[in-house]
């Protein structure tokens, strides 16, 4: 088979040498080569080798190269040729531009230095790597669809057509006007609503497309860099590693233990190992282990995953919890509205029947026809009453409630993108408003992720670099170390790493592509005068000899064929290892004493290194251990069928301890304080050293008071009773595994918390899924983590998470603002129409006017109130409980206030304006003042009612009975524009559209009455709110004690907001308030497990509590503790002894006569 492949490969090379502008394969042939359905067919490999010369032949036919990838444009190719042996420069960042015209959606910008020479041709032949969203409906299609689906609208339009027919029969000149006006009004209302839906749909389609944009590592022109997955072309060479998602279909070129999870396509969770005899890779699958290179053969809709995604690719149309709640409310109100509409029609019909029986003149005729009898006239009048009744139903059904949620979510989602939060799931925005607990990572989220090596311990000496803060700090240079030691150190740093560095042309700063820790080590090697790319070219890695870093192992190893010399005898292979310092140290048996000496690692030396680790960790530094092992034995992993050697690290030689500084973000302490003030509990869950974690936690304000820090192994070993006792005080969980994070999240949810979790690794996916809201890191996070999350933090910053909380709460607040506004309008309009119709025999508001009211309170109202920015004090209030009512007591008071005042004004005008304020003679025509009610009366009621909604909309922005209703009034320009539109349109309706709306022109005095009554709404509501504040309602006061960084305080919870997860203290405030406690736990203290258990329960828990004490590190264990806050006592030798035994580091610092043992504690 190999001979056949080589023969075919030779033929392909000859053929392609004569073809410069054509490809040797068609998209159909590529789809046949890499077919998902035929992936297990043995003939596929035979066909690939015999007909196409294997993967290399396919690359040649696609005019690509398996080593250097696609050719770049001449400018970039020349640059690479000149700078081939130097550090790559000229990489432009491509993910930060924002298109203001598209609602703040980040634009896609291709990496200018990674553009293939024949990009356009490849896209034309093979397609682009995008899955287009489904086509959107036009506005006209949306309007027609709404008419077809809504039976109430169909009845209304049929009634309008009936009115038009009867009116035309009675009066051909003007009789058609009433019905046509109704139809036009209905279409206008539908048009505005459809316009909102259309805009929302377009934005969500853009969001959907954005979700498919991922960063991938590509090799073009021999140069490796990140490009957008949208820019992946057929023929590209792509690098994938653990946690990545395969961006396109392709063929395996080379790799190290590359294992793929194909369950997204197959539904089976069995991992599939990729190798030359099983080379087929498919888009949408995920790398569960290892790394490798692939040749792209299918992109976009021609890829396996793309074809499935195209079928499933619908816009985010799932209903959120809040939308479902409001739909229930809308259905309930709609039922009430249907009843009101029926009663209105029955009332008008009864008055109509009585009037006809008594031969009274009809109150309303379409053509000015004053005939006192006639069946046709009476039927026309009854038809108009029927349309009024249907219109009452249209007004009563609050279809604006779900619309308001959608608008608010869409608005918040695009605002959050501007604040570096990309929302993947609609309901995540509103859920964040209910969050009570955040479990956050440390590195990159709380810290800047700008890591720098500042200290090193090597060959028994300490080296303090710039930024270390030590008095003897020096600059790291190439002559700082002897050559042998330096060569061994940089070989380990450069080879045992997946990271690479590029330089941003705009600011000249180094950018790490990969792990920030590895990037800091590569920069350290650069300071020592070594080019990491040069080392990687010279040193050969052993195939299958890479053990990648994982959260469980906390280390990484690479097997190489060595070039540098070590003190021991030359060997065939060398294993380089780096990772968590104390774990690497526990795997070592020897230590590098000098460039020519390796000595056994004595307990005393190990204890000294452990002491240094703890000291540097307590300073907030990340410590990394570097070690190696020479061997003549092949220790690379073998196929799964023969077993996999997952832990080759043993009998290592300790080389160096490196301390990396990652400073706390300056804005984090303020953000943490804001969250705590908002009633959220922040917990740090990190894989870092416990002392480093506590240092950062204390600086950020996460750790305070009598809070507790635990290590993952300790937490893991606890019983459920102990975990429930510890978690309320737990503030830091260090050296934690993904399983620990998942367990913590699960328990917190069972305790009633609404949990938000951050994660970046592949193994964090279960915790991200388990959490109510999962946050993945946009920079350091793997694609699997991003796929499992709800929101992506584009800048990995904790402050962005706080922004998500603000906008999440704002979604709920916006809905509640709109709810109290709409319910007021809704109830007043329905009540006014019903009472007026029954009392007088004619509706105060005709059909067209009611439709204008419906437009104001649904589409325009939703757009105005659902687009508000978060209030400045939104984080000063506790989170909204899931079980709490949407209508707070303040909102209920406000709705009642609006009903009373608006009904008083409108009914007063409708029933008594003719006697209270009769028309001035000569100002109105006889037709405008004739009848009861007259057109003048109806116009004043209509105008007053609309202007009352203007004042209602202004005051509805305050949810908690605030007296200053104009607070932040000019901040929301959309709100101001809509108010202006309502006022201008209403003025136009009265002055120039009388025949359309059934109104007449008003005098200045009549305008003054309408505006005065509307302004009086502000005064009346202010007085009611003032009285309410002077006489607060009696409620059951439920207090819960909270300890904050500023001391102990009590928090008043509404009865509806009480959460069962916390113990409620039904006591007077003076008794509930507790002084702040500061506690230092050590092995010498007689601390008991927290909680209020009985004596028997305490005995059960304290049987293992010694374990908790032994491995619990509080702030008091650090040497730089503030004296005014904590007792300055460090851990005793006995404490360290027990801790090391628990950590299974028994060879270091353990006293032979120590009787403390974990087994005894258990």
N, C-alpha and C positions, 0 to 999 in steps of 0.2 A: 504493500500500500504506500509506503514511504517513497519507493522508487517511482510509482505512478504519480504521486503528488509532485515530486521534484521535476519529473518530465513535463507535467502540465504547467508547473510554475515557470519553467524555462520558456515554454511557448508563449505564455502570457507576457513575460518580459519582452520578448521579441515583438509581439503585437503592440503592446503599449508604447514601446519606444518610437513607433511610427505614428502614434495617435496623440496629438497634443491637446485637442480641445473636446474630446469626446470621452464618455464613460463607457466602460466595458460591460456594465450591468444596468438593467432597467429596474424600476421600483418593483415590478412584478416578480422578477427573478430574485431580488433581495428578499422579498416577502416569502418566497418559496424556500430560500436558503435558511432563513431564521424564522421558521414557522412554529408558533406556539403549539399548535395541534400535533405537529410531527416531531416535537422535541425529544421524545423517547424512542423514536424509530431509529434502529441502528443504521438504516440506509442513509440517514441524513448526513452522518459523518463521512460515510463512503462517498456520497454524492459531493460533499464539500471538498474532499481531498482530490477525487478523481476528475471532477469537472471544473473545479475552480482553483486548484492548487492550494487548498487549505486557507487559513485566515490570511496568510501573507499574500496569496494570490488574489483574494477578494480586495485586500488593501490596494494592490497594484491596479486592479480593474477600476477601483474608485479613485485612482490617482492620488493615493495617500501613502503614508509611510508609517509603519508600526512603531518606529522609534521617535521620529520627529513630528509626526502628525501631518496635518495639512500645511501647505505653504502659505506664508503670510504675504500681505501686500509688500511691494518692493521697498517702500520706505522703512517699514518695520523689519523686513528681512535683512536689509543692510545694517540697521542698527544692531541686530542680534549678531551678525557676522563680526562686526567691529568689537562688540563687547562680549564676545563669547566666553572669555575667561574672567569676566568681571561680574560684579553684582548687578543684577538686572535693575534698571530704572525705567521710568516713564510709564508707570501703570496708573491710569486714571480711575478713581472711584466711580462706580456706575450705578449707584442705587440711592442717591440722595436727592435728586432733582424732584421738584414738585410742580405739577401743573395746576396753577390756581384756577384755571377755567374749568377744570374737571373735578371740582370739589376737593382738591387737596390730594388727589391720587398720585403717588409717585410715578413719574414717567420711567419707562424702560430706556436706558441709554446703553448701546453696545460698547464694550471695552474697545477703545480706539486702537490699542496696541495689539489686539488679538483678532483682527479682521482677516479672514481667509481671502486669498487672492481671487477666488472664483465663487464667492458667496452667492451672488445673484444667480449664477448659472445653476448651482447646486439646489438652491431654493426652487428655481423654476422646474427642474427635473424631478427632484425627490420630495419637495415640499418643505415647509417650515415646521419647527418643533412646537407648534401651538395647537391647542384643542379649542376651536372657536365655540363660544357659547351659543345656545340655540337662538334663532332669530327672534327679535322682539316684535310684538304686535304694534301696529300703528295706532295713533290716537283714535282714528275712526273705528278701527277694529275693536278697540277697548270699549268705546261708547256702545257699539252695536252688541258686543258680548254682554255688557251690563244690562242693556234693555232686554235681551233674550233671557238672561238668567234671573232677572228680578221680576217676580209676578206683580208686585205692587206698582212698579213703574208701567208695566204693560196695561194694567187696569186704568191707571191715570191717563195714559196716552189714548186708550180706547174711549174713555169718558170725554177727553178733550175733542176727539174727532166727532163724537156724538153731538157735543155742544156746538161744534162748528157747523155740522150738517143742519141742525135745527135752526141755528141762528141765520144761516144763509137762506134757508127756506123762508124764514119770516122777514128777513131784510137783506136782500142780496148786496146792498151797498156796504153795510158795516156789520152785518150779523156774524160774519166769519171771524171777526177780529178777536173775540174772547178766546175761542178755541185755539186759534193759531198762536196767540200770545202764550198760552199755557204750554203748547208744544215747544215753542222757541225757548221758553224759560227752562223747561225740563232738559232740553239739549244743552243749554248753556251750563246748567248745574253739572250735568254729566261730563261736559267738556272740561270743566275745571278739575273735577275729580279725576278724570282720565289723564289729564295733564300731570297731576301729581303722581299718579301711578306710573305713568310713562317715564317721568324723571327718575322715580325710585327704581324702576326696573333697569334703566340704563346704568345707574350707579351700581346696582348689585351685579350686573353683568360684568362691569369693570372689576369689581371686587373678586368675582369668580375667576376672571382671567388672571388677576394678580396672584391668586392662590397657586396657580400653576407655575409661577416664576420662581425658580430655585437657583441657587448658586452651585455650579459644578466646576471641577478642576479639569481643564483641558490642556492638551499639549499641541501647540501649533508652532511650526518653524523651530522645533527643538526647545521651545520655551513653555514653561508651565505657569498657568495663571488661572484665576477664577473668571468664568464667564457666566452669563445668564443661561438657564436651560432653554430659553427661547432661541438663543443663538447657536445651539448645537446643530451641526450639519451632518449629513450622511458622509462618512469618511473620517470623521473626527476620532481622535484617540482621547478617551476619557479615563480619568483615574477615579476609582470609587474605594471607599473605606467603610469601616463599621459605622452604622447609623445612617449611611447615605441611601437615597432612593435612586434606583436606576433611571436615568433621564430619557432613555430611548432604547430601542431594540439594538442588539449588537452581538459581537463574538468576542469570546475571552482570548486575550493576547498572552498575558502573564499575570501572576499574582501569588499571594501568600495566604494559604488556607482560606480562600474566598468561599464563604458559605452564604447562600441567598435564601431569603424567605419568600417563597412564591405564593404564599397564601392569598395575597390580594387578587391573584388571578385564578388560583386553583381551589381556594377554600381549605386546603390542607396545610397544617402547620409543620409538616416535616421539612427540615432544612435540606437544601440541595447544594452539594459541593460542586464548584465549577473548576474544570481542568481542561487540558487540550482535547480529551476525548468526550467532554461534556461542555462545549463552549458557549451554549446558547443563553443569552441574557435578554430579559424582557422588561420593558418599561413599566414602572409602577411597583415593581418588586423592591425589596429592601435588603440591604447588606446586613446580615446578622453577625458576621464574624469575618475578620481578615481584611485584605485589601487586594486590589488588582487593577489591570488596565483592560479596556475593551475598545473594539472598533465598532463604530456606530453604523448600522445598516438600515434602520427604519426610524423615522421621526414622525411626530404629530399623529394625524389620524391614520397613518400607515403603520404605526407601531401597535403592538398587541394591546398594551394598556390604553393607548390612545383610542383604539376602536371601541373598547368597552366604555371608556370615559365619555366618549362622544354620545353614546346611548344614554348614559346616566347623567350627563352634564346639564342639570337644570339649575336655574338660579335659586338662591337661598329662599325657598318658599315655605320652610317649616314654620309652624306657628310657635311663638314663644309662650312661656307660662303666663306672662302678663296679657298677651293677646287673647289667650284662651279664657282668662278670667274676665276680661272686658267683653268678650263675645257673649259670655253668659249674662253679664249685666245688660248688654245691648239687646239680647233676646228678651230679657225680662221687661225692660222698658218698652221694647217694641210691642209686646203683648198688651201692656198698659195703653200704648198709643193706638193699637188696633181697637181696643175697647172704647177709647175716647173718640176715635174717628167714627165708629158705629153709632155711639151715643149722639155725637154732633149731627150726623146725617139723620138719625131718627128724630132729634129735636127739631131740626129744620123741616123735615118731612111732615111732622105733626102740625107745625105752624102753617106749612104750605097747604095741608089738607083742610085745616080749619078756615084759612083765608079763602080757599076756593069754594068751600061750602057756603061761606058768608058773602061770596061774590065781591070780595075786597080786591082793590087794584094791586097787582103784583108789585113788590118792592123794587125789583130789578128787571129791566128789559133791555135786550141787547141793542135795539135800534131806535130807542126813543119812542117806540110804539106805545101809545097810552090806551090801547084797547083793554077794556075791562074784563073781557072773557075770551074764550078760545082755547080749545084743547091743546093746540100746538104751542101756544105761549106758556101754558102751565107745565107741559112736559119739558119744555126748554128750561124753565126755572128749576124744576125738579132735577134735571140733569146737571145743572150748575151746582146745586146743593150736593149732589152725589160726588162731583169732582172736588168740592171743598172738603167733604168727609175723607176722601182718599188722600187729599193733600195733608190733612191733619195726621194721617198715618205716616206719610212720607216724612213729615217734620218730626214726628214722635220717635221714629226709628233712628237711633243714634249711630248711623253707619260711620260717623266720624271717629268713634272710639278706636276701632282697630286701625283706621287710617292714621290717627294720632300716634299710636304706638310705632307703626311702620316709619312714619316721618321722623319721629324722635330717635328711633334706632338708627335709621340711615344717617341722620344729621350727626349723631354722636359717633357713629362708626368712622365717618370721614374726618371729623374733628380729631378723633383719637389717632388716626393715621398721621395727622400733622404733629401729634405729640408722641409719636413713635410706638403706638399700639395698633397692631393690625388684627382686627377682629375676624376670626374664621367662622364663628358660629353666632347667629343673631342673639340667642338668648344669653350669651355670655355677658353682654353689656348690662342687661337688667339684673342678672344674678350678682354681678359685682356690687351693685347697690345694696345687697343684703349681706355681703360678706362680713363675718365677725372675727375671722382668724386668717392670718397669712403665714405660710411656711415658706421662707425664702432661702435661696442659696446665698453664699457669701461672695465667692470669687466672681468678679465682673458685674454682679448685681448690686452689691453694697460697696464693692471696691471698684477702682478705675479700670482694672484689668490691663494696666500699663506696667508690666512686671519688669523689674531690673534686678540683676544679681548685685547685692551690696556686701555680702560677707561670704567667706569660704574658709573651711577648715580642711587642710590638706597636708599630709606628711607631718602631722604633729604641730603645724603652725597655723595661726589665725591670720587671714588676710581681710582687711576692712577696706572696701571700696568707696567710691563717691556715693553720697546719699546714706551711708551707714550711720552717720551721726556720731561716730567715734573720733577721738582726738588724733589717732594715728592713721586715719584713712588716707589711702593713696589711690592713684589712678591705675586701673587694671591695664597692663601693657604686655607686650610679647616677651619682654625680658624679665618679667616678674617670677617666672618659674623656670626650672631647669628643663632642657629640651625633652628628655625622656618622659618626665612627668607630664609636661604640657601636651606632648603628642598623644599620650594615652588618654588624657582627660578630654581633649578636643575630639579624638576619634570616637569616644563614647558619646559625647554630646551631639556630634554631627550625624553619626550613623544611626544611633538609637533614637530616631526622631522621624515624625511624618510632616513636621512643620516646614514651611519655607517663608522667606521674607521678600516683600516688595516695597518699593519706595514711592510715596505719593508725590507726584511732580508739583502739586500746588503748594504744599507746605514742607516737603522734604522729609517728612516723618516716616519711620519704618512702620509697615503694616504686617502683622502676623497673619498668615493663612494657615490656620490650624490651632493647636494648643498655645495659649499665651505663655504658659510655663516653658514649653519647649522653645518658643520664640525668644524668651529672655535668655535662655541658655545659649541659643545660637548667636545672639548679640554679644553675649559674654565671650564666646569663642572668637567673634570678630574683633573684640577689644584686645584679645590675646594675639591678634595678627594672623588669624586663620580664616580662610574662605571656606565656608561649609560646603559649597557646591563642589569645590575642588576635592575636598576629602571624600565626598560621596561618589565622585567619578573614579577616584583611585581605589577605594575599598570596595570589595565585592561582597554582597550579602549572599548567604546561603539560601537556596530555594526552599521555601517552607519554614524558614528559620526566624520568623517574627512572631512574638507573642504581644499583641497589642494591649494597651492600657484598658483596664475595666474598673468599674467602681468596686467590684468584689476583690480583685487582686491588688489594686492600687499600685501597680508597677507595670513596667514595659521592658521587654528584652528583645535583643536582636542578635542572631548568630552570624558571624562574618568569618572570612578568611583574612587573618590579621596581616597588617603591614608594619605597624609599630612594634618595637621591642618592649618586653616587660622583664622584670628581674628574674622570672622563672625561665626554664628551658623553652625553646620555641615549640609550638604545637600547631596542629593543623587547623583548629578552629578556636574562636574566642566568642564568648557570650557576654555582651554588654547589657547591664541592667541598671535601671533608675526607677525611682518611685518614692513613696512615703518613707521618710528617713528612718523612723523607728522600725518599720517593717523590713526594709532593706538591711538594716543593721542586724536584725534578728536572724537573717539568712547568711550572714558572713561568719567565716571562721578565721580569716586572716586579714591583715591590714597592710596597705602600701606605706612603708616607712620612708622610702626615698626612691629615687629613680633606679636604684640597683638593689633594693632590699624589700622583701616581703616578710612580715613577722606574724606569728600567731596572734589572734585578737584576744588579749587577756581580759578578764572581768573588770579590772580596774580601768583599762583604756576604754572599754565599752561603756562603763558607768560614766566616765568623763564625757564621752560623746553624747550619751543620753542627757547628761546635765546641760550640755551645750544646746542640744535640741530643745529642751524645755525652756532654757533661757531665751533663745532666739524666738521661739514660738510665743513666749509671753510678751515679746516686743511686737507681736503682730506680723512676724516674718513667716513666710512659707518655706519650710525646709525640705530639701530634696537630697536623697542619698544616691550616690553613684558607685557602682561596683562592677566587677568583671569576674570571669572564670575562664581559664585556658583549659582546653580539652582536645584530645585526639579522637574522641568519639562523636559520631554524628548524632546530635540530640534534637534535630529538627523534628517537628510533629509529623506523624504518618497518617495515612488515610483512616477514616473513621472505622473501617472494617477491621483494622488491626489495633484499634485503640489510639487515643491521642494523648501525647505527653503534654499536659497543660501547665505543669509546674517544673520547668527545667532549672529554676533558680535554687541552688543549694551549694554549700561550700564555696561561697563567693569571697572575693578579695575586696575589702572596703577601700575605696579610692578617695572620696571626698564628700564632705557635707557642704551643701550650697544653700545660702539663705537668699530668698527672693522677696523683694519688697513690693507690695501691691497696696498703695495707699487708699484709705477710705475716700469715697466720693464726698466732696465738700457739702453737697446738697442733701445727702442721705440723713444726717441727724435731724434736720428740720422736717423731712418727709416722714421719718419714723414718728417724730413727736406729733405730727398732724394725724397720722393713723391712730395713735394711742388716744389722742384727744377725741377722735371720732368713734371711739369705742371698740377699736380693733386690737386684737392681741397679735403681736409679731413674734414669731419664733424662727430662729436661724437653724437650718438643717443643712449641714455641710459635711463633706468628706475630709476636711482639713483637720489638723491637729487641734486638740481641745483647748490648749492654751492660746493658740493663735485665734481660734474662733471666739473665745471669751474676750480677748483683747479688742477685737473688732466689734463684738456685740456691745461691749461697754462703751466704746467710743461712739457708736451709732445710737445708743440709747435703748437698744433692744434688751439688754441685761441690766436689771436694776433691782433694788429692794431685796427681798429674800428669794429671788429667782434662782433657778437651778440649771446646771449644765451637766449633761450626761454624754457618755460615749455610746456609740451604736451597739457594741457587744454587751454592755451593761443593760441597756434598754431591751435588747433582744432576749436577755436571760430572765427578765422579770416575768412574774405571773401577771395575769390580767388585773388582779386586784391591786398589785403594786403600780402598774402602769396608770390605772385610774387615779391612784393616790398622788402620783408624781406629776402627771401631765398638767394639772392646773398651775403648777409652779415651774414647769419646764420652759426655759427660754432659749437654750442652746442644745442641739443634738449634734455632736461632732463625731468624726470618723464613722459616719453613718453609711449604710448601704442603701441601695434603692428599695430593698425590702423593708428596711426600717422606716423609710419615708412613707411607703405605702401603708404600713401598719399604723403609723402615727395619724395619717390622714383618715384612715378608716375609723379609728377610735374617736377622733375628734368629731366626725360626722355622726357617729352613734351617740355622742354626748350632746348633739343638737347644734353643733357649730356649722356655719356656712363657710367652707374652707376654700381658700385660694392657695395654689401651690406653684412654685417656679421650678423648672427643671431644664437641663440642657443635654443630658445623656440619653442614649438609647434605652438604658435600663430604667430611666425615669418615666418612661411612657405609661406603665401601670398606675403610678401615683398621679400623673397628669390626667389620666382617664378617670381615676377614682374621685378626684377632687371635684368640687362644685364648679370651680373655674380653674383651668390649667393654663399656666403661662410658660411658654417655651422661649428660649433665648434666640434672638434672630441672628446674632453674630457667632456665638460659641455653640449654639445648640445643633444637634444632629437633625437630619430631616425626619427621622422616625419620631423624635420628640416633638417636632413642629406639627407633624401629622396628627399626633395624639392630643394636642393642646386645643384650647379654645381661643386664646389670644397670644400673638407673638410680640414680644418686646423687641422692637427693631434695633434698639441701642443697648439691650441687656441692662437697663438702668432701673433701679428700684423706684426712682422718682416717676418713671413712666407708669409703673404699676399703680402708684398713688393717683396719677391722672386717670387711669382706668376706673378707680374707685369713684372719683369725682364725677366722671361722666356716667358711670353706672347708676349712681344715686340721682343724677340729673334726669336720666330717662324716666325714673319713677316719679320724680317731682314734676316733670313736664306733663306726664299723663294725668297726674292729680290736679294740676292747674287746669288742664283742658276739661277734666271731668267735672270740676265744680263750676266751670263756666258753662259747659253744655247742659248740665242738668238744670241749672237756673233758667237758661233760655228755653229749654225743652218744656219744662213743667209750666212756665209762664205762658208760652205760646199755645200749648194745648188747652190749658185752663181758660185762658182768655177767649180762645175760639169757641170753646164749648159753652161757657157762661154767656158770652155775647150772642151766640146763635140761639140758645134756648130763651134768653131774656127778651131779645128784640126781634128775633126771627131772621136775622141776617148776620153773617160772620163779620167780625171787626176787620179781619185780614182776608183778602180774597186769595185765590189760588196762586197768582203770580207773586203777590207779596209774601205768601208763606214759603214759596220756593226760594225767594231772595233771602228770607230768614234762614232757611235750611242751608243755603250756601254759606252764609256768614257763620253759622254755628258748627258746620261740619268741616268743609274743606278749608275755608279761610281761617276759622278758629283753630283748627288743628295745625295749620302751617304757622300761625302766629305764635301760639303758646308752646308748641312742641319743638321750636327751634331756639329756645332760650339757652344761653350759656349757663354753666353752673354758678350759683351764688357764691360769693366769697366765703360765707360761713357754712357752706354745705357740709364741711367736715367737722363742724362744731356740734353736730347732732349725732346721736347713736344710730346704728343701722336699723333699717326698717325690717321688722320681723316678718317672716314668710306668712305667718298665720294672722298677721294684723290686717284690719280692714283698710281698704283703699280710702275710705271716707273717714278722716279724722274728725274729732269733735269740732275743731275750728272750721273745717270744711262744711260740716253739717249746719253749723250756725250761719255760715256765709250763704249757703244755698237757701236756707229759710229766710234770711234777711232779704235776699234778692226777690224771692217770691212775694213776700209781703209788700215791699216797696213798689215793685214793678206792677203787680196786679192792682195796687191802690191807684197808681198813676194812670194806667191804661184803661182800667174799668171806669175810673172817675171821669176821664175824658170821654169815653165812649157813651156813658150813660148821662153825663151831666154837663158837658162843655157848652151845649146850646143855651142852657140857662145861666151857667156861671159866667161864660165869656161868649155872648152872642156875636155873630159876625157884624162887622161895621158895614152899614148900607153902602152899596156901590163898589165894594171891594171884590165881590164874588158875583158870578152870574147866577140867575135863578136856579139853573139846573144843579149848580154846585152846593146850594144850601137847601135844596128841596128834599123831602123825605126824612124818615127817621130810621137809621142814621143817615146823615147827608154825606156827600162826597168829601166836604170840608172836614167833617168829624172823623171820617175814616182816614183821611190824609194825616191829620194831626196825631191820631192814635198810631198809625203806621210809622210816621217820622219819630215820634217820641219813643216808640218801642225800639227802633233801630239805634237811636242815639243812647238809649239805656244800655244796649249791648256794648256800645263803645266804652262806656264807663265800667260796665261789668267786666269787659275784657282787661281793662287796665287794673282793676282790683283783684281779678282772679290770679294774677301773678304772685300774690302773697298767700302762702299756705298756712301760716301760723298766726294769723290775726294781727300782722304788723300794722302799725298805724300809718307809717309812711308808705303810701301806695305808689309813690313815684320813685321808689328806690330803684336804681339802675335802669331808669325808664328809657334812656337814650342809648343803651348798650346794644340792644337787638334791633338792627336796622330793618330786618324782615317784619318784625312786629310793628314798627312805626309805619312802614310802607302799607301794610294791610289796613291799619287804622285809617290812614289817609285815603286808601281806595274805598273803604266802606263809607266814609263821610262824603267823598266826592260823588260816588255812585248814587248815594241816597239823595244828595242835593240835585243831581241830574234827574233822578226819578220824579222828584216833585216839580221841578221847574220846566223840564222839557219832554218828559216821557209819560205825561199824564194818561194818554190813551192806552199806553202799554201796561202801566201799573195800576190804572184806575184811580189816579190822584188828580189834585188840582193845585194851582199855585197858592202859596200861603203868604199872608202879609207879614211885615216885620214883627208885629206884636205876636202873631201866632207862632212865628219862628222862635221868638223869645220864650214863649210858654214851653215849647218842646225842648229847647236847650236848657231852660231853667230847671225843668223837672229832671232832665238827664243829669245835670250837674248836682242836683239835690241828692242823687243816688250816692255820690261820693261823701257828702256831708252825713247823710243818714247812716251809711255803713261805718264811717269813722266813729260816730257817736255810739253805735251798737258795739263796736270793737272796744271802745274805751270803757263802756259799762261792763263788758265781759271781763276785761282785765281788772277792773276795780272789784268785781264780785266773782272771783274764780269759782269754777265748778268743784264740788266736793267729789273727790275720787279716792279709791283705795290706793294709798300710797305704798308702793312696793319698792324697797330699797335693796340694792346689792352693793356690797362693799367692794371697792376696786383700789388696788395699790398702783399708783402711777409713779413715774420718775420724780414727780414733784411732791409726792406724798400721798396719803390716803384720802380718798374722797368718796362721796356717795353719789350714786346715779339713780335718778328717779325714772322708773320705767312705767309706761302706760300699761294698763291692764292687758290691752291687746298686744303689747309688744313683749310681754314677759316670755322668756324662753325657758323651757323646762331644763335646759342643760345646766343652769347655774342655780345654786341654792339661794332661795329668796329669804330675805330676813325681814319678817313682819314685825319690826320693832320701831320704837321712836327713833328719830334721827340721832339724838344724842347718844343712844346706846349703840346704834349701828356703826357710828363713826369710830374708826380704829386708828391709833397712832401708827405712823410708818415704822415698819420693822426692818432692821438690817441684820442679817444672819450670816455667820460664817460657819460652814460645816467643814469639819475635818475629822480625821480618824479619832482625835482626842475628845470630840464633843459627844454629848449624850443625846444627840438629836433623834427624834422619833419620826416615823413616816408621817407626812402631812395628811390631814383628813380628820374626820370626826367619827372614826370607827369606834365600836364598842371595845371593851377590854379583850374579849376573845378574838375579835378581828385584828386588833393591834398585835396580839401575840402571834397570830398566823403570819401577818405581814412582816413583823420584825425578825422572823426566823431567817429571812434573806436580806434584811435591811443593811446588814454589814457590807454586803456586796455593793449596795447603792452608795453607802458612805465611802467605801474604798475607792470607787472610781468616779465619784462626783467631784467636779472641780467648780468651785465658786470663785467669784472675783477675789475673795480674801486670800486665795492661794498664790496670787501673783505678788511679785516683789514691788511693783510700782503702784500699789493700791493707794487711793486717796485716803489720807488719815482721817479726815472728817467723816468719811463714809464707812470705812471698814476697819476691822481689826488687822493689824499688820502681823499676821502669823502665816508662815509658810508650811508646807506639808512636812511632816516628820519622816525620818527614815523608815519607820514602820509603815507609814502610809504608802511611801514609794514602793517598799517591799511588797506589800499586798497588791498594789496596783500592777506591778510588773508581773506578779504571779498570775493575776487575772488575765493580763494581756498575753500570757504564755511566753514572756521574755525572761524566763527563769534564770537564764545564764548571766543576766546583767543586773548587778546591784542587789542580788538576793542574798540575804543573810542565811547562813546554813542553819542557824538555830531558830529561825522564825517559825512560830507556830500558827501564824495567820495563813489561812489557805482558803481558796474559793470553795473547795469541796466541803470544808468544815462549815463555811458560812451558809452553804446550802443545806 
